[in-house]
Structures are given as structure tokens and as C-alpha cells.
């Protein structure tokens, strides 16, 4: 028999033993005595019972618990902390109010022009959101991702909605001849 016999334990448990951390299935000898079960293991008592581990100094393992997430760039309050909540989040409230008004006009469906104006208002609201994201250093909850990603998303969606609203039939306010030729080319 060789001294280099393979380890019969499951790989997760064997990897945890090599890293010096606890696994959910492995019993901890002194887990209930208020300290770490092994010297230098870095396992807290309450967490050891659940099988969660902390990262040891110098270890390449990541912790299994997310402690916090980073706020997006510019995601701070748009007003001082002592201001009421609506005042702190005025940029997102402005954009949502414009979108809500535009959707209300669209839902009323009184006339094609009123529907078109409602859709234009929705597109303009997204463009206003892009402008606020560009010019203001802190926009509160209007900041979803990085400034660049938010700008591109708000601008592209706003422009597409505005152009489609202007091309709404019947009697479009904007006609793009190359789209008409493309449609006839694909249908014929």
C-alpha cells in the first residue's frame, strides 16, 4: 500500500480542510465554547453552525456572505440629509411624474394627437433624466448604474420613443423615406 493514497472524503470537505475553514457537514469540536473552533480558522461561533466562513488573512477564498454593495456613482442624496424625503429624491420624482403624465395622456386615447403628445412626453422625460444624470453630481435613486451606462440607456430609449411617437400613423409628424423604401423592398 502506498502512503500517497487518495483522500476518500468529498472534495468540498477536503478543499475546506486544505484552506483551514469549516464546511457545513464537518462537525466543529469546540463550536459552542464562545471562540473559534480551531486556532486561526477564522470561524465565528454562531456562523460556524451554519457552515459560513470568513476569509482568512492571506486566503484567496471569498466570503459567502455579502456585507454591503457599492452605491452607484452619483447615487447620493440630491438634497441635504435634513430635507424631507421627496426633496432628497426630486430628480427621480420629476422624471416619474413626467412619465406618469405622458402615460395618462396616452391611456385617455382621446385623439391621435393627444396620444402622440403623451408618448412624446414619455420620451422627453427619459431625455430629461439623461440630462439630470449628466449635469448633477448627485441624483439619488435616478442613478442606477455607472454614469456612462445611465446616460446611454436614458438617451437611447428617449430618442427611440420620441422618433417613434413622431412617426405614429395616421398623419405622421416625421417621415423617413428610407424606412418606406426598406419596407417596400422587404415586402415585395
Buried (B, 14 or more C-beta within 10 A) or exposed (E): EEEEEEEEBEEEBBEBBEBBBBBEEBEBEEBEEEEBBBEEBBBBBEBBBEBBBBBBEEBEBEEEEEEEEEEBBBBBBBBEEEEEEEEBBBBBBBBBEBBEBBBEBBEEEEEEEEBBBBBBBBBBBBBBBBBBBBEBEBBBBBBBEEBEEBBEBBBEBBBEBBEBBBBBEEEEEEEEEEEEEEEEEEEE
